[in-house]
């Protein structure tokens, strides 16, 4: 999934934006008895590599707490490139 967001949140005169990629995993989340949201901040690389190697978060913790898991891709890595390649 993608979130359209500002490139620079501190410069009021620059309203340029880009698509920030993220993964939303609701495998263990239930709206009947909602648990916490576990947010994984992106490392310096493509988001799926980290998601696929983070079983502690995506399986163990999410299952134990009935959590919604959100992985945000670090800007300038993967497909979250504010200025292109």
Secondary structure by P-SEA (a helix, b strand, c coil): cccccccccccccccbbbbbbbbbbcccccccbbbbbbbbccccccaaaaaaacccccccccccccbbbbbbccccccccccccc
